[in-house]
Amino acid sequence: MKIPRWYLWQFAAWLVTGLPFQWFFTAFNGLPFLSLPDAPGPNGPSLPLWVLVMIFLYHPILTAPVAVWSAFSHRKRSLPRP
């Protein structure tokens, strides 16, 4: 099983951008590191902004099943046929 290159690049970019963003968000709001952003509401962020932040923070987790499926399906194609 070989992890797709696009996922490795995506994960590396997330390590450089996503984790510092999460740290900045939680450190300056006095929240635990693994807390989620406030839900959208009248005093919170707008729904589109909240969805964008959630996708940005958790896209490596959300796309991991696609990467694993891609790795396994690539292996099936590369096996020689009898």
Secondary structure by P-SEA (a helix, b strand, c coil): ccccaaaaaaaaaaaacaaaaaaaaaaaacccccccccccccccccaaaaaaaaaaacccccaaaaaaaaaaaaaaaacccc
